[in-house]
Amino acid sequence: MNSAVSQSDTSPGDLKRNPFGWRLTTPLYVGSALNPINSSIIATALVPIATELNVAVGATAVLVSSLYLASAVAQPTAGKLAEVLGARRVFLSGILFVLLGGVVGGLGQNLAMLTVARVLIGIGTSAAFPCAMVLIRRRAQDARLDAPPGGVLGGIAIAGMATVAVGPPVGGLLVGAAGWRWAFLINIPVTATALLMAVSWLPKDPPLDREQSGWRQVADRIDLPGILGFVASMTALVVFLMGLPHLGWIALLLFVVAAVPTVWWELRRAAPFFDFRGLAANSALARTYLRQALTLLGVYSVMYGMTQWMEAAHGLSTVASGLLLLPMGAVSALLSRPLASRNLVRGPLITAAVTMVLGSIGIVLLTSHSPAIAIVLVSLVFGVTSAATTVGNQTALYLAAPPDQIGTTSGLFRTFGYLGTIISAVIGSIVFRDGVTDHGLHILGLVLAAAGAAVLLLTVLDRRLMRRGTDREPGTPNRTNHPTNTANTATTRKETQA
């Protein structure tokens, strides 16, 4: 494919010794951290923004939902563009979008400008993860690795999930010290650094074929009608979900109007953007999407639902609430890399489900008089959930996704995660609709326990789920150029941890 990673900057000897050196992985890690940090850092700036712009605090919720919406539709789109146009090109373009969003937000004088900034940031940060997965997959193939590069996937997991918990405390300190505009302006130095690293260290994409680089040819190769239909469908669906428990019939109708012709079109395409037939045939990939959505529903419910409860019912400050959840991110970061380096799938997924159930029971036992240590212990349990689900599902995704579609499937993986996140916000608004109370928190815990039990059953009863990252689901083709064996797997682990 034209988007294959160029080997001009890396000799075969270098690939064999250390295919994933720090020059390649550092910009990928930094880029992958931009989306989760921007997703959470805004939480501490909403009240100051509302005060300065003289708008209702509830109106600032659009700054949260706009980034979620933009990210949900942009992730698979960026992945498809990376497959066709080149991962480095799309990665750099995404960073420029984030830089622009930081400038617009930092200079914004009204809520509309801030919303535009958040959309730009959402679109830009969405390019990093699918582009990183494309580059990692291509480098692994170039280096003739037999097993997933667990150490690198663990680094991506840390950047993509564990950093979420860092957002609230960092945002609280930043906004408290320098003002709410720095929730946007912080992107400028970070993206400038990421841009410099990416330009200097990421391998260049091969030149585009002139016969296939015209806008008509590119539009056909990326299935532009399919992308537009997906964007329209997802936008309407997300708007409908965010409006719950009130039924937005217009959004639901728009979803049906957009989704039906899109499905009809995609089923007739030889190379569709959203491969419904391929997803139906690849049950391992479909289950990975579902597990990710259900588990992130639990993780984000704790992150946002418990934060509301700590502030409203427990009487803690925003900074204190963020600090109490910081251990969750620390545990997730500490566990992600060692789990990923072993290329485990089934074990981490079972661990994620069990800890989600146990943590949910802990939520049910909390009250507004519970000591801070009890809240920290619950967050620590969900830190294990966060690490285990991200590592297990990410490795499962790497193994189940067709190599030439790793960008699109990685983007959809994130889209399903965002759906889980959005549903967690809906559940929070329902259980706390009469006020943030202990009773509402306990109902939230019961809902999360049920979701965790569903993930556990989905994992334990799945006899075809890979027990190790080097195993394949029966009936799926080998995703690498060489058969897996014990010696090669051991060698691969040493190389990927270098």
N, C-alpha and C positions, 0 to 999 in steps of 0.2 A: 504494500500500500504506500501511497505517497507520503503518509504521515509517519512512516517508520523513522525511528531515531537514527540520526546520522552517526556513523562510527568514525568520522573523520578526526574527531577530537580524542578518540580513545583507541589505543592499539589493542590487538587481540591478547597480547600478554598482560596488559593492564586489566582487561576485562576478566581474565582468568584469575588473577591475583586478588583483585578488589573491585568487583563490578559496581559496587555502590559506595564509592568514596564520599567524603564529607562535602566535596564541591557539588556533587549532584544532589545529595539529599538535603543539605541545609536550606536552599531556596524552596524546596518542596515542602519542608516542614513549616517554614515561616509562612508561606502562602496558604497552607492548609489551616493554620491557626487563625487567619484573619476572619473567617466567617463565624466560628463559634465565639470568638472574643467580641466581635461587633454585635452578635446576637444577644449577649448578656450584659455588656458594659452600659448599654443605654438605660437599663433598669433604674440605675441610681440618678439619672439625669432627668427623668420625666417630670418630677415635681418642680425642680428649678426651672425647667423649660416652660412649664405651664404658668409659673409665677411671672417670669420675665415677659413672656409673650401675651399675658393676660387672657389665657384660654383655660377651659376646664381641664382638670387633670385627666379625666376620662378621654378627652379629645386627643391627648398625646399617645394613646394606645395605638394610633395609626402608625406611629414610628416603629413600633414593634411588629405589627402585622404586615406592614409594607415590605420589610426586609424578609420576613418569612415567606411571603407570597412570591417576591422576586426570586428568592433562592430556590423555592420549590419548583418553579418552572424553568429556571436558568441552568440548574445543575446538569440535567441530561442533555440540554441543548448545547452547552459548552462541551460536554463529552463527545457529542456527535461531531461538532466542529473540529475538535482535537483529532478525531480519527481521520477526518477528510483533509483539513487544512494544515495540520501539524500541531502537536501539543505545545511546543515552545511558543509559537506565534499566539495561540489562544491564551496561554498562561500570561504572557507579557501584556496582552490586551486587557485581560482581567485586572491586572495590577494597576494599569492606567485608569480604568473605571473607578477603582477604589480610591485612587489618588484624587480624581476629580470629585468624587463624592465627599471626601474629607474637606476639600476646599469649599464646595458649595455649602456643606453643613456648617463649617466653621464661620462662614460669612452670612449665613441665613438670617433673615429678618422676620420671617413668619413661618407658620407651620407648614405651608405648602412647599416652601423651599427646603425645609428640613425633610419633608417626605420624599421629595425628589432625590435628595442626597442619600437617604436610606435605600431607595430603589437602586441608585447607581452603585452603592456599596454592596447591596445584595447580589446584583448581577455580576459585579467584578469579583467578589470573593467566591462566587460559585464556580469559577473556572479552575481554581487551584486543585481541588480534590480529584475530579475526573482526569485532568491533565496529568496530575502526579501518577495516577494509576496507569495511564497510558504509557508514560515514560518508564515506570517501574517494570511493567509487563514487557515492553520492548527491550529494555536493558537485560532483563532476565533471559529472554530468548536469544539475544545476541551473545550472552555469556554462556549459553547452553546449560542453564541451571535446571535441575530436575524437580526441585521442591520450591514452594513459595519462599521468597526472601523475607522470612519472618521478622528479622531485626528491623528491616526498613518498614514493613507494614506496621510493626509496633510503634515506630517513630511517628508514622502518619496517624495512628490511633491516638497517641498522646496529643499530637497537635490538633487533631480534629475533635476530640471529645473531652479530654481532661482539662483543656484550657477553658472550657465553658465556666467551670466553677471559679476560675481566677477572675473572670469579668466583674462580678458584683463588688468584691473587695477592692480591686484595682480601680474600678469606676468610682466607688465611693471616695477613695482617697484622692483621685484625680479631680473629680468634680468638686469635692470639698475644698481642695487647695487652689485650683485654677479656674473653676467655673464650668458650667455645662458644655460650653463650646468645645472643650477639650475631649469630650466623648466623640467628637468628629475629627478634630484637628490631630489627635494622636495617630490617625491613619497616615498623615503626611510623612513624618519621619520613618515610620515602619515600612510603608510601601516604597519610599525612595530607596531604603536599604534593600528591600526584597527585589526591586527592579534592577539595582546594580548587580546583585548576586546572580539573578537569573540571566541577565545579559552576558555576564562574564563566564558563568560556569555551566549553564544548561547546554547540552549538545544541540547544535543547530538542526533544524528541520531540512530535509532535502528540498531542492527547488520544486515548485509546483509545475506540473505538466501544462504547457501553454494551451494544449487542446482541451484541457479539462479545468482550466483556471478562470474561464469566463463566468460571469455571474449566472448565466442560464445553466451552465454545466454544474457549477457549484450548488445552485438551488436544487437541481435534480438529484445530485449525489447526497445531499444532506436531507432530502425529502422535505423541502420547505413547506408544502401544504400540510404535511403531517406534523411538523413542528408548530405551525400556527394553530392547527386544530388542538394540539396538546396544550399549548399555552392558554387558549380560550377556555378549554374544558377545565384545566386545573385552576385557573383564576376563578371561574364561577363556583367550582367545588369548594375552594378554600374560603371564598367569601361566604358561602352557605354555612360551612362549618363554624366559621368565626362568629356568625350571627346567632348560633344556638345558645340557649334553648328556644329562642324565638325563630319561628320558621320563616326563612326568606324565600318565598315561593318564586320570586322573579329570578333570583340567583339559581335556584334549582331548575327552573325552566330553561335558563340560558345554558346550564350545564348539559341538559339533555339535548338541546338544539345543537350544541357544539360537539358533544361526544358521539352522537349517533353517526353523522357523516364522517367524522374522523376515524371511527372504528371501521366503517365501510371502506374508506380509502386505504387504510393501513393493511387490511386483510387482502387487498388486491395488489399491493406493491410487492415487487420482487425483493427489494431491500428497504423495508419500512423504517421509519424513525422509531416507532414503538412497535416492536415485533410481538404482536399478540400470540401468533402461532408458536413462535419460538419460546415464549414465556410459558405457554401451556404445556409444551413438550419438555421444558427444562424445569421440572418440579423442584429441584434443589434450589434454583435461583428464586422461584416464587416463594418458597418457605423462608428463605433468607430475608427477603423483603418484609414478610409478615412478622417474623420474629423481631426484626429491627424496629418496626413501627410500634409493636406492643411494648417492648422493653424500654424504648425511649419515652413512651408515654409515662412510664413509671418514674424514670430518672428526672424528667423535666417537671413532672408534678411535684416532686420533692423540691426541686430547685426553686420553682416559682410559688407553688402552693404553700409550702412550709415557710417560705420567706414572708408571704403575706400574713400567715398565722403568727409567726414570731413577732412581727411588728405590731399587728392589730390586737392580738389576744395576749401575747406574752409581754408586750410593752418594750421590746428591744428596739434599738435604733437601726437604721439602715446599714450602717457600717458594722455594727455588732452582729446583725443577722448574716451579712455576707461573710464575716470572719468565722462564724460557727459552721458554715457550709464549706469553708476552704479545705478542711481535712478530706472531704469527699473527693475534691479534685486532686489532692496530693496522693491519696491512696490509688485513685484511678491511674495517675501518671506512673506511680512506682510499680504497679502490677502489669501495666499494658505491655511494656517491652519484653520482660522475661516470659510472659505468657505467649506473646506473638513469636518469639524466637524459637519456640518449640513446635510451631506450626500445628497447635492443637485446635480442634474444632468442637467436638462433642463435649469434652470435659468443661471447657469454659462456658459453653451455652447452658449446660445443666447447672453449673455454678451460678450463672447470671439469673436463671429462673428461680433457684432455691433462695438465693439471697434477696431477690425481689419480694418473694413471699414473706421471708423473715423480716425484712425491713418494713414491709407493709403492716405486719402484725405489730411491730414496734411503734408505728405511727398511731395505730388504734389505741395503744396504751399510753400515749403522751397526753398531758393536760397542760393548761396554762400555768400550773404550779410545778411542772416538772423542772428539775435542775438542768442547767446548760449542758452538763456532761451527757445526759440522756439524749438530748438533741444531737450532740456530736456523734454519739454511738450509732444512732439511726443513720446519720449521714455517712458514716464510715461504711456501714453495710451496703448502702447504695453506691458508694465509691467502688466496692468490689463488683457490684452489678454493672456499673458503667464500664469498667475495664474489661470484664469478662465478655459482655455482649458485643462491645466494639471489636475486640480482638477475634472472637469466634466468628462473628458474622462477616467481618472484613476478610478473613482467610477463606471462609466458605464462598464469599463472593468471588474472590480471586480464582478459586478452583472451578466454580460453576460457570463463570461468564465465558462466552466464546472470545478467544484472543482478539479478534478483529472488532469486537463490540465492547471491549472493556471500558471505554470512555462513556458510552451511553448507559451501560448497565451500572457503572459506578455512580453516575448522576442520578439514575432512578433509585438507587440504593439510598442516596441522601434525600431524595424526594419523599420516599416512604418514611424516612426518619422524621422529616418535617411534618408529615401528616400526623405522626404520633405526637409530635410536639404541639401541634395546633389542637389536636383532640384533648391533650392534657390541659390546655388553657380553657377549653370548653367545659371540661369536667370541673375545673376549679371554679369557674364562674357559676356553675350550677350548684355545687355544694356550698358555696359561700354567698349565694344570692340574697339570703336574709341576714347577712353579716358574717364576719370571720369569727367563728366560734370553735370550741373544742368539738362540738357535735359534728360540724361540717368537716373538720379535720379527720374525725373517726370514719365518717362515710367515705372520704377520699381514700383512707387506708384500706377499707374493705374493697373498694373498686380496684385498687392497685393489687391487692391480694388475689382477686379473681383474674386479673390480667396476667399476673405472675404464674398462677396455676395453669392458665391457658398456654403460656410459653413453655412451661415444664412438660405438659402433655404433648405439645407439638414437637418437643425435642426428644423426650424419652421414648415415645411411641414411633418415632421415625427410625425404622430399622436400616434405612439406606443412608442415614447421616454418617458422614465420614468420621472415623474415630481418630484419624490423624490427618494433618494437612497434606501428607503425601499420598493419601488414599483417594480413590475416585469413586463416585457414585456409580453403581452398575448401570451400564448402558450409555454412559457419557464418554465422549472421545477424550483421548489424552490431549491435554492442553499444552504440552511441551514437545520438543523435538526428540526427546530421548526417554526411554523407559526409566521408571524410578527404581533405584536399588539402595540398599543400606549404606554402602560406602559413599555413593554420590551424595546421599542425603546428609551424611555427617560432614562431608567436605563443604557442601552448600551452607550448612549452618555456620561453620567457621568463617567462611568467606563473607556471609552477610552480616556477621557481627563485627567484622574488622572495622 
